Amino acid sequence: MTAVTNELMYEVSKSIQARRAQVDGKLDELKFAEHASRTAQIAHRQEITGIDQELSGIHAILVRHEGRLDRIERRLELNDVPTP
C-alpha cells in the first residue's frame, strides 16, 4: 500500500483546487449566459408590448373611421340594400 505523504496530499490538494477553479469559471459563464438570456427576454417583452400598443392604436383608428364612414353613408343615403 502506498504511504500517504505530505507531498502526495499536496498534489491531491492542488488537483482539487484546479478543478474547483474550473468549476467556478464554468459557473461564472453560466451566470453570465443566464443574465444575457434574461436581458434578451426583457427586450423581447418590451418589443411585443410596443407592437401590441401600436396595434391597439391602429384598431382604434379603424373603429373611428368605420364610424365616420357609417355616418357618411347614412347622410348620403347610401346603403347596400338592392332596390327591387
N, C-alpha and C positions, 0 to 999 in steps of 0.2 A: 504494500500500500504506500502511496506517495505521502511523504511527510508534508504537513502544512507549514509553510514558512512564511515569514513576513513578506518576502518578495512575491510569492505566489498570491498572497492576499492583496498585495498592492496591484498586481497585474489584473486580477479579477475586478478590483475596485475601479481601476482605470477603464476597463472594458465596460463596466456598468455605467460609469459616468458618461462615457462616449455615447452609448446607446440612449441614455436619458437625454442627452443634448440633442440627438437626432429626433427623438420623440417630441421634445419641446419645440424644435424647429417645425416639425410637421403640424403640431397643434397651432402654432402661430400662423402657418399657412392656411389652415382650415378656418381659423377665426377671421383672417383677412378675407378669405373667399366668401364666408358667410356674411360678413359685413357688406362686401361688394354686392352680393346677391340681394340682400335686404334693401340696399340703396337703389338698385335697379328696379326692384319690386315697387318701391315707393314712387319712383319716377313713372313707372307704367300706370300705377293707380292714378297719379295726378294727371297723366295724359288722357286716360279714359274718362276721368271726371270732367276734364276740359271738353272733350268730344261730346260727352253727354249734355253738358250745359249748352254747347253750340247747337246741338240737335234740338234741344228744348226751345232755344230761341227761334230756330228755323220753323219749328212746329207752330209756335205762337204766331209768327208772321203769316204762315199759310192759313191758319184759322182766321186771322183778321182779314186776309184777302178774300177768303171764301165768303165771309160775312158781307164784305163790301160788294162782291160780285152778286150775291143773292139779292141785296138791296137794289143794285143797278138793274138786275133782270126784272124784279118786281116793278120798279119805277117805269121801265120801258115796256112793261108787259110782255116780256119775252119768257116763254116757258116751253118746255119740251113736249108738252101735250099736243099730239097731232090734231088738226082741225078736221071734223067729219065732212 
